[in-house]
Amino acid sequence: MLAAPSLNNAKQPCYEAKDIVPFYLKHSPRIFPCRTGILGWFFKILQIIKMIIGPKYDGKYLHKMTNDLLGDTRLKETLTNVVVPTFDVKCVKPTIFSTFKARSDTLMNARLGDVCIGTSAAPTVLPAHYFETVDYHTGSSRSFNIIDGGLAANNPTLVAMGEITEQIRQKSKEFPETKPLDYHRYLVVSLGTGLPEQDIKFDACRVAKWGIFGWFGRENTMPLLQMFLHASSDMTDSYVADLFKAIGCSDQLLRIQDRNIPIGAVPADLSTEKNLQGLVKIGENLLHKPLSKDDYKINYIETVPKDSRALTYAGMLTQFAKLLSDERKLRLQNMELDDGSKS
């Protein structure tokens, strides 16, 4: 939404940041239809039965809305560089889409709508997505059978850093005079989707007695999936934090993750008016919280002492946004100078 060019003006984004919340509030109930009242329990039973034989939602509204919004816009046309992780079920390996790759490889220059639909196809929730790309100059083609990129990179921070590192190695004109491992030049903002305040935990005595049904369905959760996703995300956080600390650049990394979300607000597809407004409130409250850092060794959150460097998340985001804006202007200027010297 923020990186895709508008169909009416290719130099402007489809939506501004202020439009995201109203957009989600409007379309979420149709992407994830939910019934309340007397029919609520009956509808839930039907959904459970449906999940046994197929995805919980058919995704038709999501697909139509995405295609209408993005049209035939291609990945290389994004207004800013993007990196989108997906997982190809046929190749059984991650497929990383990016603006960089799309510019140099026609077969990776997929329709932006297809990439968005594919990376949102969470297993059991939405159907996998198939599409093809074609190079009309050579006649070659490539097929994709993709699902949610969270399966490969639930926290895509390292994926983004790796993509930038590769472009620097290839001497991209956007990053002149920068070395591939010069992480002192990196500025990272990592946004989490939140964790429950009282996450369901199990001890070894209980887990030791589980069979396949215990691992895949216990206390309204899927323990194996939840443990896998938590571990993947937390390890990425830990790796990146340790790296920036080791080179003395911890202030160039901002990780935003609310670890105290009420249990009832956790389901990503609960589209009732009450839950959606609750999520908006959680986000607004988080912005005004003092900046905190996770201590992964002893598993608690320690608030940064209130000094001249201690800010709220909103304050830090404002600072990072200014730095990122200045950096983007500089990169665009470098590209223009490079193009001018060639002509």
Stockholm file with secondary structure:
# STOCKHOLM 1.0

chainA/1-343         MLAAPSLNNAKQPCYEAKDIVPFYLKHSPRIFPCRTGILGWFFKILQIIKMIIGPKYDGKYLHKMTNDLLGDTRLKETLTNVVVPTFDVKCVKPTIFSTFKARSDTLMNARLGDVCIGTSAAPTVLPAHYFETVDYHTGSSRSFNIIDGGLAANNPTLVAMGEITEQIRQKSKEFPETKPLDYHRYLVVSLGTGLPEQDIKFDACRVAKWGIFGWFGRENTMPLLQMFLHASSDMTDSYVADLFKAIGCSDQLLRIQDRNIPIGAVPADLSTEKNLQGLVKIGENLLHKPLSKDDYKINYIETVPKDSRALTYAGMLTQFAKLLSDERKLRLQNMELDDGSKS
#=GR chainA/1-343 SS CCSSBCSSCTTSBSSCGGGHHHHHHHHHHHHSCCCCGGGHHHHHHHHHHHHHHSCSSCCHHHHHHHHHHHTTCBGGGCSSCCEEEEEETTTTEEEEEEHHHHHHCGGGCCBHHHHHHHHTCCTTTSCCEEEEEECTTTCCEEEEEEECGGGTCSSTHHHHHHHHHHHHHTTCTTSTTCCTTCGGGCCEEEECCCCBTTCCCCCHHHHTTCCHHHHHCBTTBCHHHHHHHHHHHHHHHHHHHHHHHHTTCGGGEEEECCSCBCGGGCCTTCCCHHHHHHHHHHHHHHHTSBCEEEETTTTEEEECCSSTTCCBHHHHHHHHHHHHHHHHHHHHHHHHHHHHHHC
#=GC SS_cons         CCSSBCSSCTTSBSSCGGGHHHHHHHHHHHHSCCCCGGGHHHHHHHHHHHHHHSCSSCCHHHHHHHHHHHTTCBGGGCSSCCEEEEEETTTTEEEEEEHHHHHHCGGGCCBHHHHHHHHTCCTTTSCCEEEEEECTTTCCEEEEEEECGGGTCSSTHHHHHHHHHHHHHTTCTTSTTCCTTCGGGCCEEEECCCCBTTCCCCCHHHHTTCCHHHHHCBTTBCHHHHHHHHHHHHHHHHHHHHHHHHTTCGGGEEEECCSCBCGGGCCTTCCCHHHHHHHHHHHHHHHTSBCEEEETTTTEEEECCSSTTCCBHHHHHHHHHHHHHHHHHHHHHHHHHHHHHHC
//
